[in-house]
């Protein structure tokens, strides 16, 4: 996989789980929180990285 920016990696992970709502359910936050990460170009919070890596295959080293 090519090197992705943290925001692009988050977008790809969301795509793989199906939606912002699905990502929120996966990590235990609201869809609005996921939207906020994208809107503000924030990386996935560290406490969710390993779970998202395991569930989506997006490597944590982006």
Gaussian input, Z-matrix of N, CA and C with variables (Angstrom, degrees):
# hf/3-21g

backbone

0 1
 N
 C     1     B1
 C     2     B2     1     A1
 N     3     B3     2     A2     1     D1
 C     4     B4     3     A3     2     D2
 C     5     B5     4     A4     3     D3
 N     6     B6     5     A5     4     D4
 C     7     B7     6     A6     5     D5
 C     8     B8     7     A7     6     D6
 N     9     B9     8     A8     7     D7
 C    10    B10     9     A9     8     D8
 C    11    B11    10    A10     9     D9
 N    12    B12    11    A11    10    D10
 C    13    B13    12    A12    11    D11
 C    14    B14    13    A13    12    D12
 N    15    B15    14    A14    13    D13
 C    16    B16    15    A15    14    D14
 C    17    B17    16    A16    15    D15
 N    18    B18    17    A17    16    D16
 C    19    B19    18    A18    17    D17
 C    20    B20    19    A19    18    D18
 N    21    B21    20    A20    19    D19
 C    22    B22    21    A21    20    D20
 C    23    B23    22    A22    21    D21
 N    24    B24    23    A23    22    D22
 C    25    B25    24    A24    23    D23
 C    26    B26    25    A25    24    D24
 N    27    B27    26    A26    25    D25
 C    28    B28    27    A27    26    D26
 C    29    B29    28    A28    27    D27
 N    30    B30    29    A29    28    D28
 C    31    B31    30    A30    29    D29
 C    32    B32    31    A31    30    D30
 N    33    B33    32    A32    31    D31
 C    34    B34    33    A33    32    D32
 C    35    B35    34    A34    33    D33
 N    36    B36    35    A35    34    D34
 C    37    B37    36    A36    35    D35
 C    38    B38    37    A37    36    D36
 N    39    B39    38    A38    37    D37
 C    40    B40    39    A39    38    D38
 C    41    B41    40    A40    39    D39
 N    42    B42    41    A41    40    D40
 C    43    B43    42    A42    41    D41
 C    44    B44    43    A43    42    D42
 N    45    B45    44    A44    43    D43
 C    46    B46    45    A45    44    D44
 C    47    B47    46    A46    45    D45
 N    48    B48    47    A47    46    D46
 C    49    B49    48    A48    47    D47
 C    50    B50    49    A49    48    D48
 N    51    B51    50    A50    49    D49
 C    52    B52    51    A51    50    D50
 C    53    B53    52    A52    51    D51
 N    54    B54    53    A53    52    D52
 C    55    B55    54    A54    53    D53
 C    56    B56    55    A55    54    D54
 N    57    B57    56    A56    55    D55
 C    58    B58    57    A57    56    D56
 C    59    B59    58    A58    57    D57
 N    60    B60    59    A59    58    D58
 C    61    B61    60    A60    59    D59
 C    62    B62    61    A61    60    D60
 N    63    B63    62    A62    61    D61
 C    64    B64    63    A63    62    D62
 C    65    B65    64    A64    63    D63
 N    66    B66    65    A65    64    D64
 C    67    B67    66    A66    65    D65
 C    68    B68    67    A67    66    D66
 N    69    B69    68    A68    67    D67
 C    70    B70    69    A69    68    D68
 C    71    B71    70    A70    69    D69
 N    72    B72    71    A71    70    D70
 C    73    B73    72    A72    71    D71
 C    74    B74    73    A73    72    D72
 N    75    B75    74    A74    73    D73
 C    76    B76    75    A75    74    D74
 C    77    B77    76    A76    75    D75
 N    78    B78    77    A77    76    D76
 C    79    B79    78    A78    77    D77
 C    80    B80    79    A79    78    D78
 N    81    B81    80    A80    79    D79
 C    82    B82    81    A81    80    D80
 C    83    B83    82    A82    81    D81
 N    84    B84    83    A83    82    D82
 C    85    B85    84    A84    83    D83
 C    86    B86    85    A85    84    D84
 N    87    B87    86    A86    85    D85
 C    88    B88    87    A87    86    D86
 C    89    B89    88    A88    87    D87
 N    90    B90    89    A89    88    D88
 C    91    B91    90    A90    89    D89
 C    92    B92    91    A91    90    D90
 N    93    B93    92    A92    91    D91
 C    94    B94    93    A93    92    D92
 C    95    B95    94    A94    93    D93
 N    96    B96    95    A95    94    D94
 C    97    B97    96    A96    95    D95
 C    98    B98    97    A97    96    D96
 N    99    B99    98    A98    97    D97
 C   100   B100    99    A99    98    D98
 C   101   B101   100   A100    99    D99
 N   102   B102   101   A101   100   D100
 C   103   B103   102   A102   101   D101
 C   104   B104   103   A103   102   D102
 N   105   B105   104   A104   103   D103
 C   106   B106   105   A105   104   D104
 C   107   B107   106   A106   105   D105
 N   108   B108   107   A107   106   D106
 C   109   B109   108   A108   107   D107
 C   110   B110   109   A109   108   D108
 N   111   B111   110   A110   109   D109
 C   112   B112   111   A111   110   D110
 C   113   B113   112   A112   111   D111
 N   114   B114   113   A113   112   D112
 C   115   B115   114   A114   113   D113
 C   116   B116   115   A115   114   D114
 N   117   B117   116   A116   115   D115
 C   118   B118   117   A117   116   D116
 C   119   B119   118   A118   117   D117
 N   120   B120   119   A119   118   D118
 C   121   B121   120   A120   119   D119
 C   122   B122   121   A121   120   D120
 N   123   B123   122   A122   121   D121
 C   124   B124   123   A123   122   D122
 C   125   B125   124   A124   123   D123
 N   126   B126   125   A125   124   D124
 C   127   B127   126   A126   125   D125
 C   128   B128   127   A127   126   D126
 N   129   B129   128   A128   127   D127
 C   130   B130   129   A129   128   D128
 C   131   B131   130   A130   129   D129
 N   132   B132   131   A131   130   D130
 C   133   B133   132   A132   131   D131
 C   134   B134   133   A133   132   D132
 N   135   B135   134   A134   133   D133
 C   136   B136   135   A135   134   D134
 C   137   B137   136   A136   135   D135
 N   138   B138   137   A137   136   D136
 C   139   B139   138   A138   137   D137
 C   140   B140   139   A139   138   D138
 N   141   B141   140   A140   139   D139
 C   142   B142   141   A141   140   D140
 C   143   B143   142   A142   141   D141
 N   144   B144   143   A143   142   D142
 C   145   B145   144   A144   143   D143
 C   146   B146   145   A145   144   D144
 N   147   B147   146   A146   145   D145
 C   148   B148   147   A147   146   D146
 C   149   B149   148   A148   147   D147
 N   150   B150   149   A149   148   D148
 C   151   B151   150   A150   149   D149
 C   152   B152   151   A151   150   D150
 N   153   B153   152   A152   151   D151
 C   154   B154   153   A153   152   D152
 C   155   B155   154   A154   153   D153
 N   156   B156   155   A155   154   D154
 C   157   B157   156   A156   155   D155
 C   158   B158   157   A157   156   D156
 N   159   B159   158   A158   157   D157
 C   160   B160   159   A159   158   D158
 C   161   B161   160   A160   159   D159
 N   162   B162   161   A161   160   D160
 C   163   B163   162   A162   161   D161
 C   164   B164   163   A163   162   D162
 N   165   B165   164   A164   163   D163
 C   166   B166   165   A165   164   D164
 C   167   B167   166   A166   165   D165
 N   168   B168   167   A167   166   D166
 C   169   B169   168   A168   167   D167
 C   170   B170   169   A169   168   D168
 N   171   B171   170   A170   169   D169
 C   172   B172   171   A171   170   D170
 C   173   B173   172   A172   171   D171
 N   174   B174   173   A173   172   D172
 C   175   B175   174   A174   173   D173
 C   176   B176   175   A175   174   D174
 N   177   B177   176   A176   175   D175
 C   178   B178   177   A177   176   D176
 C   179   B179   178   A178   177   D177
 N   180   B180   179   A179   178   D178
 C   181   B181   180   A180   179   D179
 C   182   B182   181   A181   180   D180
 N   183   B183   182   A182   181   D181
 C   184   B184   183   A183   182   D182
 C   185   B185   184   A184   183   D183

   B1=1.4486
   B2=1.5208
   B3=1.3224
   B4=1.4541
   B5=1.5189
   B6=1.3200
   B7=1.4614
   B8=1.5165
   B9=1.3173
   B10=1.4591
   B11=1.5185
   B12=1.3240
   B13=1.4629
   B14=1.5235
   B15=1.3273
   B16=1.4660
   B17=1.5346
   B18=1.3202
   B19=1.4650
   B20=1.5205
   B21=1.3255
   B22=1.4663
   B23=1.5259
   B24=1.3273
   B25=1.4622
   B26=1.5245
   B27=1.3271
   B28=1.4588
   B29=1.5226
   B30=1.3194
   B31=1.4704
   B32=1.5359
   B33=1.3125
   B34=1.4648
   B35=1.5319
   B36=1.3287
   B37=1.4569
   B38=1.5302
   B39=1.3192
   B40=1.4661
   B41=1.5195
   B42=1.3113
   B43=1.4564
   B44=1.5300
   B45=1.3127
   B46=1.4694
   B47=1.5303
   B48=1.3337
   B49=1.4660
   B50=1.5271
   B51=1.3413
   B52=1.4525
   B53=1.5051
   B54=1.3194
   B55=1.4670
   B56=1.5241
   B57=1.3314
   B58=1.4616
   B59=1.5217
   B60=1.3256
   B61=1.4729
   B62=1.5234
   B63=1.3283
   B64=1.4652
   B65=1.5290
   B66=1.3236
   B67=1.4647
   B68=1.5225
   B69=1.3178
   B70=1.4557
   B71=1.5202
   B72=1.3244
   B73=1.4636
   B74=1.5263
   B75=1.3283
   B76=1.4637
   B77=1.5193
   B78=1.3266
   B79=1.4681
   B80=1.5283
   B81=1.3347
   B82=1.4626
   B83=1.5156
   B84=1.3337
   B85=1.4637
   B86=1.5297
   B87=1.3116
   B88=1.4582
   B89=1.5229
   B90=1.3286
   B91=1.4652
   B92=1.5182
   B93=1.3293
   B94=1.4721
   B95=1.5304
   B96=1.3202
   B97=1.4696
   B98=1.5239
   B99=1.3214
   B100=1.4705
   B101=1.5237
   B102=1.3217
   B103=1.4659
   B104=1.5230
   B105=1.3224
   B106=1.4629
   B107=1.5156
   B108=1.3335
   B109=1.4700
   B110=1.5166
   B111=1.3275
   B112=1.4685
   B113=1.5170
   B114=1.3129
   B115=1.4741
   B116=1.5246
   B117=1.3215
   B118=1.4636
   B119=1.5311
   B120=1.3559
   B121=1.4710
   B122=1.5204
   B123=1.3282
   B124=1.4601
   B125=1.5268
   B126=1.3156
   B127=1.4707
   B128=1.5215
   B129=1.3048
   B130=1.4501
   B131=1.5274
   B132=1.3328
   B133=1.4709
   B134=1.5278
   B135=1.3138
   B136=1.4607
   B137=1.5217
   B138=1.3240
   B139=1.4662
   B140=1.5277
   B141=1.3399
   B142=1.4610
   B143=1.5322
   B144=1.3135
   B145=1.4633
   B146=1.5240
   B147=1.3105
   B148=1.4722
   B149=1.5260
   B150=1.3235
   B151=1.4556
   B152=1.5266
   B153=1.3274
   B154=1.4663
   B155=1.5220
   B156=1.3231
   B157=1.4623
   B158=1.5334
   B159=1.3109
   B160=1.4705
   B161=1.5333
   B162=1.3232
   B163=1.4577
   B164=1.5327
   B165=1.3367
   B166=1.4617
   B167=1.5160
   B168=1.3387
   B169=1.4540
   B170=1.5204
   B171=1.3323
   B172=1.4684
   B173=1.5269
   B174=1.3362
   B175=1.4760
   B176=1.5046
   B177=1.3169
   B178=1.4638
   B179=1.5238
   B180=1.3084
   B181=1.4676
   B182=1.5207
   B183=1.3232
   B184=1.4762
   B185=1.4977
   A1=108.95
   A2=116.37
   A3=119.84
   A4=110.34
   A5=116.16
   A6=121.79
   A7=109.32
   A8=117.20
   A9=122.69
   A10=109.68
   A11=115.67
   A12=119.07
   A13=107.00
   A14=118.54
   A15=119.48
   A16=113.03
   A17=117.46
   A18=120.26
   A19=111.01
   A20=117.26
   A21=120.09
   A22=111.29
   A23=116.96
   A24=120.44
   A25=110.15
   A26=117.15
   A27=120.98
   A28=110.23
   A29=117.37
   A30=120.50
   A31=111.00
   A32=116.73
   A33=120.65
   A34=110.62
   A35=117.22
   A36=120.62
   A37=110.58
   A38=116.97
   A39=121.11
   A40=109.86
   A41=116.05
   A42=120.36
   A43=110.61
   A44=116.91
   A45=120.93
   A46=112.82
   A47=117.35
   A48=118.37
   A49=111.50
   A50=117.04
   A51=120.31
   A52=117.02
   A53=117.93
   A54=119.49
   A55=109.89
   A56=115.31
   A57=119.90
   A58=110.20
   A59=116.70
   A60=120.51
   A61=110.63
   A62=116.84
   A63=120.67
   A64=110.68
   A65=117.23
   A66=120.29
   A67=110.08
   A68=116.10
   A69=119.77
   A70=111.80
   A71=116.82
   A72=120.37
   A73=110.93
   A74=116.30
   A75=120.64
   A76=111.74
   A77=116.42
   A78=119.89
   A79=113.84
   A80=116.74
   A81=119.19
   A82=115.18
   A83=116.45
   A84=120.97
   A85=108.30
   A86=116.29
   A87=120.41
   A88=110.83
   A89=114.64
   A90=120.02
   A91=109.55
   A92=117.00
   A93=120.74
   A94=111.20
   A95=117.52
   A96=120.29
   A97=110.18
   A98=116.18
   A99=120.25
   A100=109.32
   A101=117.21
   A102=121.68
   A103=110.38
   A104=116.65
   A105=121.17
   A106=112.64
   A107=117.00
   A108=119.27
   A109=109.91
   A110=115.82
   A111=119.78
   A112=111.39
   A113=116.69
   A114=121.93
   A115=111.11
   A116=116.25
   A117=121.34
   A118=112.74
   A119=116.15
   A120=121.29
   A121=112.42
   A122=115.62
   A123=120.55
   A124=109.23
   A125=116.86
   A126=118.77
   A127=109.65
   A128=115.57
   A129=121.05
   A130=108.32
   A131=118.13
   A132=119.16
   A133=111.52
   A134=115.21
   A135=122.58
   A136=113.51
   A137=117.46
   A138=119.10
   A139=112.99
   A140=117.85
   A141=121.50
   A142=113.60
   A143=116.99
   A144=120.96
   A145=113.25
   A146=118.10
   A147=119.72
   A148=111.72
   A149=117.86
   A150=121.20
   A151=110.70
   A152=116.69
   A153=120.46
   A154=110.41
   A155=117.58
   A156=120.44
   A157=110.35
   A158=116.38
   A159=121.04
   A160=111.36
   A161=118.01
   A162=121.53
   A163=114.40
   A164=117.18
   A165=119.83
   A166=114.41
   A167=116.83
   A168=119.75
   A169=113.78
   A170=117.44
   A171=120.73
   A172=107.11
   A173=118.16
   A174=119.25
   A175=112.41
   A176=115.53
   A177=120.72
   A178=112.68
   A179=117.17
   A180=120.74
   A181=110.34
   A182=115.67
   A183=118.88
   A184=109.68
   D1=137.91
   D2=177.87
   D3=-66.99
   D4=158.25
   D5=179.24
   D6=-68.24
   D7=124.95
   D8=179.40
   D9=-107.47
   D10=151.19
   D11=169.95
   D12=-69.76
   D13=160.00
   D14=177.86
   D15=-56.33
   D16=-39.24
   D17=178.90
   D18=-67.64
   D19=-42.31
   D20=177.82
   D21=-65.20
   D22=-36.80
   D23=177.17
   D24=-64.19
   D25=-40.61
   D26=177.03
   D27=-63.64
   D28=-43.96
   D29=178.09
   D30=-60.30
   D31=-42.04
   D32=179.46
   D33=-65.71
   D34=-41.52
   D35=178.07
   D36=-62.36
   D37=-41.95
   D38=177.47
   D39=-61.44
   D40=-43.21
   D41=178.45
   D42=-59.43
   D43=-42.01
   D44=-177.53
   D45=-69.12
   D46=-31.05
   D47=178.08
   D48=-89.15
   D49=-14.39
   D50=171.93
   D51=115.89
   D52=-32.37
   D53=-177.93
   D54=-170.85
   D55=168.23
   D56=174.29
   D57=-62.88
   D58=-37.84
   D59=178.75
   D60=-63.26
   D61=-43.36
   D62=179.02
   D63=-63.59
   D64=-39.19
   D65=177.15
   D66=-63.96
   D67=-43.37
   D68=177.73
   D69=-58.81
   D70=-45.33
   D71=178.21
   D72=-61.74
   D73=-40.89
   D74=-179.65
   D75=-58.63
   D76=-44.53
   D77=-174.30
   D78=-100.99
   D79=-2.29
   D80=175.00
   D81=83.36
   D82=32.21
   D83=176.03
   D84=-129.20
   D85=173.57
   D86=178.64
   D87=-80.17
   D88=161.06
   D89=173.47
   D90=-59.55
   D91=-36.20
   D92=-179.88
   D93=-62.51
   D94=-35.34
   D95=177.39
   D96=-65.36
   D97=-43.50
   D98=178.47
   D99=-62.42
   D100=-45.11
   D101=177.29
   D102=-56.51
   D103=-42.83
   D104=179.74
   D105=-61.99
   D106=-40.17
   D107=177.33
   D108=-59.11
   D109=-43.59
   D110=-179.84
   D111=-67.97
   D112=-47.75
   D113=-176.62
   D114=-59.30
   D115=-39.41
   D116=-177.17
   D117=-93.73
   D118=6.88
   D119=-178.68
   D120=54.30
   D121=41.91
   D122=178.49
   D123=-93.00
   D124=144.11
   D125=174.53
   D126=-72.47
   D127=163.50
   D128=174.83
   D129=-58.39
   D130=130.02
   D131=178.22
   D132=-56.34
   D133=141.57
   D134=-173.26
   D135=-54.08
   D136=-34.63
   D137=-176.72
   D138=-67.94
   D139=-11.83
   D140=-179.28
   D141=-106.38
   D142=-8.11
   D143=-170.36
   D144=-60.59
   D145=-47.63
   D146=-175.96
   D147=-66.44
   D148=-39.44
   D149=177.84
   D150=-63.49
   D151=-45.84
   D152=-179.35
   D153=-66.23
   D154=-39.17
   D155=176.59
   D156=-59.92
   D157=-46.81
   D158=-179.11
   D159=-63.60
   D160=-40.88
   D161=-174.50
   D162=-82.78
   D163=-23.44
   D164=-175.20
   D165=-116.44
   D166=-19.66
   D167=-176.06
   D168=82.18
   D169=1.55
   D170=176.27
   D171=-76.79
   D172=118.68
   D173=-176.82
   D174=-67.17
   D175=147.90
   D176=-179.63
   D177=-71.72
   D178=-17.56
   D179=-179.23
   D180=-89.93
   D181=78.09
   D182=177.20
   D183=-113.17

